[in-house]
Amino acid sequence: MMSFVDIDKCYNVCYNQLMLNTSIVPARNLQKSYKSIIQDVKTKKRAVVLTTNNKPQAALVSLEDLEELKLAKTRRAAIEMLRLATDNLEELKSLPADLRDKANEILYTK
């Protein structure tokens, strides 16, 4: 099983890899060249940051990268919930027995 630190490292590697392989494109260029921009995103797996007035507004990523980002975000949220539960374990022990059993089931079973 991966530790919190391992999952954080995995998330950071995924995020950094995505950010290093990024192009910046003015939104106006997207209107003119959307087919080639989308094709580059799909084939080269290069994210595109869309800007207006030189300020980032949105990003285009490949569907594969989107799935990886969603998975990383889900894992990170799960880690935060586990940290919260771990930090408040003593308070969980003071719950009524039926709620305590359910909390233990959630926290300690796969």
C-alpha positions as CSV (number, residue, x, y, z in Angstrom):
1,M,0.0,0.0,0.0
2,M,1.3,3.5,-0.9
3,S,2.0,5.9,1.9
4,F,0.7,9.5,2.0
5,V,4.1,10.7,1.0
6,D,4.3,8.3,-1.9
7,I,0.9,9.4,-3.2
8,D,1.9,13.1,-2.8
9,K,5.1,12.5,-4.8
10,C,3.1,10.7,-7.5
11,Y,0.7,13.6,-7.7
12,N,3.5,16.1,-7.9
13,V,5.3,14.2,-10.7
14,C,2.1,14.0,-12.7
15,Y,1.4,17.7,-12.2
16,N,4.9,18.8,-13.0
17,Q,5.1,16.5,-16.1
18,L,1.9,18.1,-17.4
19,M,3.0,21.7,-16.7
20,L,6.4,21.1,-18.4
21,N,4.8,20.0,-21.5
22,T,2.6,23.1,-22.0
23,S,2.1,25.6,-24.7
24,I,0.6,29.1,-24.3
25,V,-1.8,30.2,-26.9
26,P,-3.9,33.4,-27.1
27,A,-7.6,32.6,-27.2
28,R,-7.8,34.5,-30.4
29,N,-5.5,31.9,-32.0
30,L,-7.8,29.1,-30.9
31,Q,-10.6,30.7,-32.9
32,K,-8.4,30.8,-36.0
33,S,-6.5,27.5,-35.6
34,Y,-8.6,25.3,-33.3
35,K,-8.2,22.1,-35.5
36,S,-4.4,22.2,-35.4
37,I,-4.3,23.2,-31.7
38,I,-6.6,20.3,-30.8
39,Q,-4.7,17.9,-33.0
40,D,-1.4,18.9,-31.2
41,V,-3.0,18.4,-27.8
42,K,-4.2,14.9,-28.8
43,T,-1.1,13.7,-30.6
44,K,1.7,15.3,-28.8
45,K,0.0,15.2,-25.3
46,R,0.9,18.8,-24.9
47,A,-1.4,20.9,-22.8
48,V,-2.4,24.3,-24.1
49,V,-3.0,27.3,-21.8
50,L,-5.4,29.8,-23.3
51,T,-4.8,33.4,-22.5
52,T,-6.6,36.7,-22.9
53,N,-4.6,39.9,-22.5
54,N,-1.6,37.7,-21.6
55,K,-3.4,36.2,-18.6
56,P,-4.1,32.5,-18.3
57,Q,-7.9,31.7,-18.6
58,A,-8.3,28.0,-19.3
59,A,-6.4,24.9,-20.4
60,L,-6.9,22.3,-23.1
61,V,-5.5,18.8,-22.2
62,S,-5.8,15.4,-23.8
63,L,-8.5,13.1,-22.6
64,E,-5.8,10.8,-21.1
65,D,-4.3,13.7,-19.2
66,L,-7.7,14.7,-18.0
67,E,-8.3,11.2,-16.6
68,E,-4.9,11.2,-14.9
69,L,-5.6,14.6,-13.3
70,K,-9.1,13.5,-12.1
71,L,-7.6,10.4,-10.6
72,A,-4.8,12.4,-8.9
73,K,-7.4,14.9,-7.6
74,T,-9.5,12.0,-6.2
75,R,-6.5,10.4,-4.6
76,R,-5.4,13.7,-3.0
77,A,-9.0,14.3,-1.6
78,A,-9.0,10.7,-0.2
79,I,-5.6,11.4,1.5
80,E,-6.9,14.6,3.0
81,M,-10.0,12.7,4.3
82,L,-7.8,10.0,5.8
83,R,-5.5,12.6,7.4
84,L,-8.5,14.3,8.9
85,A,-9.9,11.0,10.3
86,T,-6.4,10.1,11.6
87,D,-6.0,13.4,13.3
88,N,-9.4,13.1,14.9
89,L,-9.2,9.4,15.9
90,E,-9.7,10.2,19.6
91,E,-12.9,12.1,18.9
92,L,-14.1,9.2,16.7
93,K,-13.6,6.9,19.7
94,S,-16.2,8.9,21.6
95,L,-18.9,8.2,19.1
96,P,-21.8,5.8,20.0
97,A,-20.9,2.2,19.3
98,D,-22.8,1.8,16.1
99,L,-21.3,4.9,14.6
100,R,-17.8,3.9,15.9
101,D,-18.2,0.5,14.2
102,K,-19.1,2.2,10.9
103,A,-16.2,4.6,11.2
104,N,-13.8,1.7,11.8
105,E,-15.2,-0.2,8.9
106,I,-14.6,2.8,6.6
107,L,-11.2,3.6,7.9
108,Y,-9.7,0.2,8.3
109,T,-11.2,-2.1,5.7
110,K,-10.4,-2.3,2.0
